[in-house]
């Protein structure tokens, strides 16, 4: 049985994909505790609280990643 926690649903005719905090922590190679701290400090990507669970929409994660992108300057 797979332990992958990406879910798929239908929203406005498009497929919605979500990651839980463990999946996102693994994606970014950081601790779950860091994500928990970011949420309490209102930092990081937007998240959903569904019952007692936390979920992040893939499109919000990708937008957050793009916003963090840094250009290097040529010398």
Backbone atoms as SQL, in Angstrom:
CREATE TABLE atoms (id INTEGER PRIMARY KEY, chain TEXT, resi INTEGER, resn TEXT, atom TEXT, x REAL, y REAL, z REAL);
INSERT INTO atoms VALUES
  (1, 'A', 1, 'UNK', 'N', 0.835, -1.189, 0.000),
  (2, 'A', 1, 'UNK', 'CA', 0.000, 0.000, 0.000),
  (3, 'A', 1, 'UNK', 'C', 0.875, 1.246, 0.000),
  (4, 'A', 2, 'UNK', 'N', 0.563, 2.197, -0.800),
  (5, 'A', 2, 'UNK', 'CA', 1.338, 3.423, -0.915),
  (6, 'A', 2, 'UNK', 'C', 1.051, 4.368, 0.246),
  (7, 'A', 3, 'UNK', 'N', 2.093, 5.071, 0.686),
  (8, 'A', 3, 'UNK', 'CA', 1.928, 6.076, 1.729),
  (9, 'A', 3, 'UNK', 'C', 2.014, 7.482, 1.160),
  (10, 'A', 4, 'UNK', 'N', 1.927, 7.599, -0.168),
  (11, 'A', 4, 'UNK', 'CA', 1.981, 8.908, -0.811),
  (12, 'A', 4, 'UNK', 'C', 0.710, 9.670, -0.508),
  (13, 'A', 5, 'UNK', 'N', 0.836, 10.920, -0.081),
  (14, 'A', 5, 'UNK', 'CA', -0.303, 11.680, 0.405),
  (15, 'A', 5, 'UNK', 'C', -0.766, 12.788, -0.534),
  (16, 'A', 6, 'UNK', 'N', -0.385, 12.711, -1.795),
  (17, 'A', 6, 'UNK', 'CA', -0.887, 13.690, -2.748),
  (18, 'A', 6, 'UNK', 'C', -2.306, 13.291, -3.119),
  (19, 'A', 7, 'UNK', 'N', -3.238, 14.219, -3.006),
  (20, 'A', 7, 'UNK', 'CA', -4.627, 13.903, -3.337),
  (21, 'A', 7, 'UNK', 'C', -5.008, 14.614, -4.620),
  (22, 'A', 8, 'UNK', 'N', -5.986, 14.045, -5.272),
  (23, 'A', 8, 'UNK', 'CA', -6.478, 14.650, -6.505),
  (24, 'A', 8, 'UNK', 'C', -7.976, 14.835, -6.374),
  (25, 'A', 9, 'UNK', 'N', -8.454, 15.988, -6.775),
  (26, 'A', 9, 'UNK', 'CA', -9.879, 16.261, -6.732),
  (27, 'A', 9, 'UNK', 'C', -10.262, 17.082, -7.944),
  (28, 'A', 10, 'UNK', 'N', -11.533, 17.325, -8.118),
  (29, 'A', 10, 'UNK', 'CA', -11.994, 18.111, -9.249),
  (30, 'A', 10, 'UNK', 'C', -12.470, 19.459, -8.750),
  (31, 'A', 11, 'UNK', 'N', -12.010, 20.506, -9.377),
  (32, 'A', 11, 'UNK', 'CA', -12.418, 21.851, -9.013),
  (33, 'A', 11, 'UNK', 'C', -12.465, 22.673, -10.291),
  (34, 'A', 12, 'UNK', 'N', -13.645, 23.156, -10.637),
  (35, 'A', 12, 'UNK', 'CA', -13.825, 23.953, -11.854),
  (36, 'A', 12, 'UNK', 'C', -13.278, 23.253, -13.090),
  (37, 'A', 13, 'UNK', 'N', -13.454, 21.926, -13.175),
  (38, 'A', 13, 'UNK', 'CA', -13.024, 21.188, -14.351),
  (39, 'A', 13, 'UNK', 'C', -11.542, 20.883, -14.392),
  (40, 'A', 14, 'UNK', 'N', -10.780, 21.323, -13.409),
  (41, 'A', 14, 'UNK', 'CA', -9.346, 21.077, -13.399),
  (42, 'A', 14, 'UNK', 'C', -9.008, 20.131, -12.247),
  (43, 'A', 15, 'UNK', 'N', -7.892, 19.452, -12.364),
  (44, 'A', 15, 'UNK', 'CA', -7.447, 18.570, -11.302),
  (45, 'A', 15, 'UNK', 'C', -6.715, 19.391, -10.252),
  (46, 'A', 16, 'UNK', 'N', -7.147, 19.295, -8.994),
  (47, 'A', 16, 'UNK', 'CA', -6.468, 19.978, -7.893),
  (48, 'A', 16, 'UNK', 'C', -5.563, 18.969, -7.203),
  (49, 'A', 17, 'UNK', 'N', -4.345, 19.357, -6.899),
  (50, 'A', 17, 'UNK', 'CA', -3.412, 18.469, -6.222),
  (51, 'A', 17, 'UNK', 'C', -2.940, 19.138, -4.942),
  (52, 'A', 18, 'UNK', 'N', -2.784, 18.346, -3.897),
  (53, 'A', 18, 'UNK', 'CA', -2.394, 18.848, -2.592),
  (54, 'A', 18, 'UNK', 'C', -1.262, 18.013, -2.017),
  (55, 'A', 19, 'UNK', 'N', -0.424, 18.638, -1.194),
  (56, 'A', 19, 'UNK', 'CA', 0.605, 17.938, -0.445),
  (57, 'A', 19, 'UNK', 'C', 0.338, 18.181, 1.035),
  (58, 'A', 20, 'UNK', 'N', 0.609, 17.177, 1.868),
  (59, 'A', 20, 'UNK', 'CA', 0.519, 17.419, 3.302),
  (60, 'A', 20, 'UNK', 'C', 1.853, 17.998, 3.763),
  (61, 'A', 21, 'UNK', 'N', 1.946, 18.349, 5.038),
  (62, 'A', 21, 'UNK', 'CA', 3.163, 19.018, 5.507),
  (63, 'A', 21, 'UNK', 'C', 4.386, 18.102, 5.460),
  (64, 'A', 22, 'UNK', 'N', 4.193, 16.800, 5.583),
  (65, 'A', 22, 'UNK', 'CA', 5.326, 15.872, 5.495),
  (66, 'A', 22, 'UNK', 'C', 5.857, 15.801, 4.068),
  (67, 'A', 23, 'UNK', 'N', 4.950, 15.785, 3.085),
  (68, 'A', 23, 'UNK', 'CA', 5.360, 15.774, 1.674),
  (69, 'A', 23, 'UNK', 'C', 6.099, 17.061, 1.317),
  (70, 'A', 24, 'UNK', 'N', 5.577, 18.204, 1.787),
  (71, 'A', 24, 'UNK', 'CA', 6.215, 19.480, 1.466),
  (72, 'A', 24, 'UNK', 'C', 7.578, 19.585, 2.143),
  (73, 'A', 25, 'UNK', 'N', 7.675, 19.149, 3.378),
  (74, 'A', 25, 'UNK', 'CA', 8.966, 19.164, 4.072),
  (75, 'A', 25, 'UNK', 'C', 9.984, 18.315, 3.321),
  (76, 'A', 26, 'UNK', 'N', 9.564, 17.163, 2.826),
  (77, 'A', 26, 'UNK', 'CA', 10.464, 16.306, 2.052),
  (78, 'A', 26, 'UNK', 'C', 10.844, 16.978, 0.739),
  (79, 'A', 27, 'UNK', 'N', 9.885, 17.618, 0.074),
  (80, 'A', 27, 'UNK', 'CA', 10.141, 18.302, -1.201),
  (81, 'A', 27, 'UNK', 'C', 11.214, 19.368, -1.029),
  (82, 'A', 28, 'UNK', 'N', 11.126, 20.106, 0.081),
  (83, 'A', 28, 'UNK', 'CA', 12.064, 21.203, 0.321),
  (84, 'A', 28, 'UNK', 'C', 13.240, 20.813, 1.202),
  (85, 'A', 29, 'UNK', 'N', 13.300, 19.537, 1.606),
  (86, 'A', 29, 'UNK', 'CA', 14.382, 19.035, 2.459),
  (87, 'A', 29, 'UNK', 'C', 14.534, 19.894, 3.716),
  (88, 'A', 30, 'UNK', 'N', 13.408, 20.082, 4.398),
  (89, 'A', 30, 'UNK', 'CA', 13.392, 20.834, 5.646),
  (90, 'A', 30, 'UNK', 'C', 12.534, 20.073, 6.644),
  (91, 'A', 31, 'UNK', 'N', 12.538, 20.517, 7.879),
  (92, 'A', 31, 'UNK', 'CA', 11.764, 19.818, 8.897),
  (93, 'A', 31, 'UNK', 'C', 10.296, 20.246, 8.871),
  (94, 'A', 32, 'UNK', 'N', 9.446, 19.342, 9.302),
  (95, 'A', 32, 'UNK', 'CA', 8.030, 19.660, 9.461),
  (96, 'A', 32, 'UNK', 'C', 7.889, 20.792, 10.472),
  (97, 'A', 33, 'UNK', 'N', 8.738, 20.793, 11.480),
  (98, 'A', 33, 'UNK', 'CA', 8.701, 21.840, 12.516),
  (99, 'A', 33, 'UNK', 'C', 8.899, 23.230, 11.905),
  (100, 'A', 34, 'UNK', 'N', 9.749, 23.352, 10.906),
  (101, 'A', 34, 'UNK', 'CA', 9.939, 24.641, 10.234),
  (102, 'A', 34, 'UNK', 'C', 8.644, 25.094, 9.577),
  (103, 'A', 35, 'UNK', 'N', 7.951, 24.190, 8.902),
  (104, 'A', 35, 'UNK', 'CA', 6.665, 24.541, 8.290),
  (105, 'A', 35, 'UNK', 'C', 5.647, 24.941, 9.358),
  (106, 'A', 36, 'UNK', 'N', 5.641, 24.227, 10.476),
  (107, 'A', 36, 'UNK', 'CA', 4.731, 24.573, 11.571),
  (108, 'A', 36, 'UNK', 'C', 5.030, 25.969, 12.102),
  (109, 'A', 37, 'UNK', 'N', 6.313, 26.293, 12.253),
  (110, 'A', 37, 'UNK', 'CA', 6.710, 27.629, 12.720),
  (111, 'A', 37, 'UNK', 'C', 6.302, 28.701, 11.708),
  (112, 'A', 38, 'UNK', 'N', 6.530, 28.425, 10.424),
  (113, 'A', 38, 'UNK', 'CA', 6.134, 29.382, 9.394),
  (114, 'A', 38, 'UNK', 'C', 4.639, 29.657, 9.457),
  (115, 'A', 39, 'UNK', 'N', 3.826, 28.612, 9.627),
  (116, 'A', 39, 'UNK', 'CA', 2.377, 28.827, 9.703),
  (117, 'A', 39, 'UNK', 'C', 2.014, 29.702, 10.890),
  (118, 'A', 40, 'UNK', 'N', 2.640, 29.462, 12.037),
  (119, 'A', 40, 'UNK', 'CA', 2.325, 30.257, 13.231),
  (120, 'A', 40, 'UNK', 'C', 2.773, 31.704, 13.068),
  (121, 'A', 41, 'UNK', 'N', 3.797, 31.939, 12.255),
  (122, 'A', 41, 'UNK', 'CA', 4.315, 33.291, 12.000),
  (123, 'A', 41, 'UNK', 'C', 3.735, 33.902, 10.722),
  (124, 'A', 42, 'UNK', 'N', 2.789, 33.183, 10.106),
  (125, 'A', 42, 'UNK', 'CA', 2.157, 33.624, 8.862),
  (126, 'A', 42, 'UNK', 'C', 3.189, 33.861, 7.751),
  (127, 'A', 43, 'UNK', 'N', 4.123, 32.918, 7.638),
  (128, 'A', 43, 'UNK', 'CA', 5.119, 32.923, 6.571),
  (129, 'A', 43, 'UNK', 'C', 4.861, 31.709, 5.702),
  (130, 'A', 44, 'UNK', 'N', 5.599, 31.599, 4.623),
  (131, 'A', 44, 'UNK', 'CA', 5.480, 30.419, 3.772),
  (132, 'A', 44, 'UNK', 'C', 4.267, 30.477, 2.875),
  (133, 'A', 45, 'UNK', 'N', 4.016, 29.383, 2.170),
  (134, 'A', 45, 'UNK', 'CA', 2.900, 29.353, 1.223),
  (135, 'A', 45, 'UNK', 'C', 1.554, 29.264, 1.947),
  (136, 'A', 46, 'UNK', 'N', 0.482, 29.680, 1.291),
  (137, 'A', 46, 'UNK', 'CA', -0.860, 29.510, 1.868),
  (138, 'A', 46, 'UNK', 'C', -1.137, 28.032, 2.125),
  (139, 'A', 47, 'UNK', 'N', -1.975, 27.751, 3.096),
  (140, 'A', 47, 'UNK', 'CA', -2.308, 26.368, 3.426),
  (141, 'A', 47, 'UNK', 'C', -3.789, 26.247, 3.737),
  (142, 'A', 48, 'UNK', 'N', -4.255, 25.020, 3.716),
  (143, 'A', 48, 'UNK', 'CA', -5.639, 24.710, 4.063),
  (144, 'A', 48, 'UNK', 'C', -5.638, 23.927, 5.367),
  (145, 'A', 49, 'UNK', 'N', -6.583, 24.220, 6.238),
  (146, 'A', 49, 'UNK', 'CA', -6.776, 23.415, 7.443),
  (147, 'A', 49, 'UNK', 'C', -8.085, 22.667, 7.241),
  (148, 'A', 50, 'UNK', 'N', -7.978, 21.370, 7.033),
  (149, 'A', 50, 'UNK', 'CA', -9.133, 20.531, 6.747),
  (150, 'A', 50, 'UNK', 'C', -9.330, 19.598, 7.932),
  (151, 'A', 51, 'UNK', 'N', -10.260, 19.952, 8.805),
  (152, 'A', 51, 'UNK', 'CA', -10.385, 19.210, 10.052),
  (153, 'A', 51, 'UNK', 'C', -9.128, 19.448, 10.855),
  (154, 'A', 52, 'UNK', 'N', -8.458, 18.417, 11.246),
  (155, 'A', 52, 'UNK', 'CA', -7.200, 18.561, 11.967),
  (156, 'A', 52, 'UNK', 'C', -5.983, 18.424, 11.081),
  (157, 'A', 53, 'UNK', 'N', -6.192, 18.391, 9.768),
  (158, 'A', 53, 'UNK', 'CA', -5.092, 18.173, 8.827),
  (159, 'A', 53, 'UNK', 'C', -4.714, 19.454, 8.110),
  (160, 'A', 54, 'UNK', 'N', -3.445, 19.538, 7.746),
  (161, 'A', 54, 'UNK', 'CA', -2.918, 20.658, 6.973),
  (162, 'A', 54, 'UNK', 'C', -2.641, 20.165, 5.564),
  (163, 'A', 55, 'UNK', 'N', -3.033, 20.964, 4.576),
  (164, 'A', 55, 'UNK', 'CA', -2.763, 20.630, 3.175),
  (165, 'A', 55, 'UNK', 'C', -2.290, 21.892, 2.453),
  (166, 'A', 56, 'UNK', 'N', -1.422, 21.696, 1.488),
  (167, 'A', 56, 'UNK', 'CA', -0.920, 22.780, 0.643),
  (168, 'A', 56, 'UNK', 'C', -1.284, 22.467, -0.799),
  (169, 'A', 57, 'UNK', 'N', -1.884, 23.434, -1.490),
  (170, 'A', 57, 'UNK', 'CA', -2.194, 23.238, -2.908),
  (171, 'A', 57, 'UNK', 'C', -0.900, 23.335, -3.710),
  (172, 'A', 58, 'UNK', 'N', -0.724, 22.440, -4.663),
  (173, 'A', 58, 'UNK', 'CA', 0.492, 22.429, -5.464),
  (174, 'A', 58, 'UNK', 'C', 0.687, 23.769, -6.180),
  (175, 'A', 59, 'UNK', 'N', -0.377, 24.364, -6.674),
  (176, 'A', 59, 'UNK', 'CA', -0.219, 25.651, -7.370),
  (177, 'A', 59, 'UNK', 'C', 0.273, 26.743, -6.420),
  (178, 'A', 60, 'UNK', 'N', -0.126, 26.708, -5.137),
  (179, 'A', 60, 'UNK', 'CA', 0.366, 27.690, -4.166),
  (180, 'A', 60, 'UNK', 'C', 1.835, 27.444, -3.842),
  (181, 'A', 61, 'UNK', 'N', 2.221, 26.178, -3.758),
  (182, 'A', 61, 'UNK', 'CA', 3.624, 25.835, -3.505),
  (183, 'A', 61, 'UNK', 'C', 4.495, 26.342, -4.649),
  (184, 'A', 62, 'UNK', 'N', 4.070, 26.071, -5.878),
  (185, 'A', 62, 'UNK', 'CA', 4.855, 26.502, -7.038),
  (186, 'A', 62, 'UNK', 'C', 4.927, 28.015, -7.142),
  (187, 'A', 63, 'UNK', 'N', 3.846, 28.723, -6.818),
  (188, 'A', 63, 'UNK', 'CA', 3.864, 30.187, -6.836),
  (189, 'A', 63, 'UNK', 'C', 4.817, 30.716, -5.764),
  (190, 'A', 64, 'UNK', 'N', 4.804, 30.104, -4.592),
  (191, 'A', 64, 'UNK', 'CA', 5.713, 30.510, -3.520),
  (192, 'A', 64, 'UNK', 'C', 7.159, 30.274, -3.938),
  (193, 'A', 65, 'UNK', 'N', 7.434, 29.133, -4.547),
  (194, 'A', 65, 'UNK', 'CA', 8.791, 28.839, -5.011),
  (195, 'A', 65, 'UNK', 'C', 9.242, 29.884, -6.031),
  (196, 'A', 66, 'UNK', 'N', 8.367, 30.224, -6.958),
  (197, 'A', 66, 'UNK', 'CA', 8.716, 31.214, -7.979),
  (198, 'A', 66, 'UNK', 'C', 8.996, 32.576, -7.346),
  (199, 'A', 67, 'UNK', 'N', 8.224, 32.947, -6.344),
  (200, 'A', 67, 'UNK', 'CA', 8.411, 34.240, -5.667),
  (201, 'A', 67, 'UNK', 'C', 9.744, 34.284, -4.910),
  (202, 'A', 68, 'UNK', 'N', 10.260, 33.126, -4.518),
  (203, 'A', 68, 'UNK', 'CA', 11.523, 33.072, -3.777),
  (204, 'A', 68, 'UNK', 'C', 12.738, 33.020, -4.692),
  (205, 'A', 69, 'UNK', 'N', 12.486, 32.903, -5.969),
  (206, 'A', 69, 'UNK', 'CA', 13.576, 32.754, -6.951),
  (207, 'A', 69, 'UNK', 'C', 14.475, 33.994, -6.936),
  (208, 'A', 70, 'UNK', 'N', 15.732, 33.752, -6.890),
  (209, 'A', 70, 'UNK', 'CA', 16.738, 34.833, -6.869),
  (210, 'A', 70, 'UNK', 'C', 17.576, 34.768, -8.130),
  (211, 'A', 71, 'UNK', 'N', 17.775, 35.889, -8.748),
  (212, 'A', 71, 'UNK', 'CA', 18.661, 35.971, -9.911),
  (213, 'A', 71, 'UNK', 'C', 20.075, 36.269, -9.433),
  (214, 'A', 72, 'UNK', 'N', 21.041, 35.655, -10.064),
  (215, 'A', 72, 'UNK', 'CA', 22.439, 35.994, -9.775),
  (216, 'A', 72, 'UNK', 'C', 22.847, 37.083, -10.744),
  (217, 'A', 73, 'UNK', 'N', 23.669, 37.986, -10.278),
  (218, 'A', 73, 'UNK', 'CA', 24.103, 39.075, -11.157),
  (219, 'A', 73, 'UNK', 'C', 25.425, 38.689, -11.807),
  (220, 'A', 74, 'UNK', 'N', 25.530, 39.006, -13.083),
  (221, 'A', 74, 'UNK', 'CA', 26.759, 38.722, -13.823),
  (222, 'A', 74, 'UNK', 'C', 27.789, 39.802, -13.502),
  (223, 'A', 75, 'UNK', 'N', 29.001, 39.393, -13.314),
  (224, 'A', 75, 'UNK', 'CA', 30.062, 40.354, -12.974),
  (225, 'A', 75, 'UNK', 'C', 30.731, 40.868, -14.203);
